[in-house]
C-alpha cells in the first residue's frame, strides 16, 4: 500500500501553504492542512490520514500534546507521526522519537524533496 493521505498540522500559514503545495503538487498526495492541534483532532477521524506531519511548537496544544491525544484514540493510535521543527538538535530529535514519533524533519525543509522524504520514512515504518 502506498502513501496517499497526509495530515499536515502547522500553525505558520506560509509554512503550511508551502508544505501543502509540495506534498500535493510534487508528491501527488491528498493533504488535509490544519492550523492547530485542536483542528487536527477535530478533522483526523473524518480524513483518516495514513501519516501525520506535525509541527512541534504551536500555540494552544503543542505537537507532543497532539501526538499523545492521537495515541489515545483507537482510530489514530497506530498512525505514524513525523515532527517538523526548527529545533533539530540531536537531543530534541531523540526526545521526540522517544515520544513515539517516526522521525523528525528540520525546518526549513526543501519543498522539492519533502514528499520523497516522508514517503521513504513511511515505507520504512511499514517493515
Steps between C-alpha positions, in 0.01 A plus 500: 500500500642838408473824691212711369349702788696730728378734772719808539476685833687831491404835657717714268286583195795539260661171601159328486445632147846403373486153658147434372595601147820294516314189617214541252677629188839331535393194697154438355357458850159592634560747784281621785672812635416609855605821674483359854511183702136545595398526134706191419330297772163621374567396137724194537212254538321603181820544294664177623861588409762232447763732646503824701760772443496695825659829603660488845458861615139620473281718720230319695590134459859437401609212277585254780158564658329435166701179457392385848135571414530310170651199681201489738246462216435152358474636143833686512706306756708334225528791254868595455591856597796698365585820683600823328725722710746786473674361812658195341781438750582137576358513854169645377477245217567217748234639737240518223579148380471379860147644508413270211574709192607312189759769433570872496539729197686825556362837394569657265445194280545473124151506342628299203617208717246512787257248353778256408639525854169423667419222250834334578439527876148365457626205294769420757242508779297234321781243523 
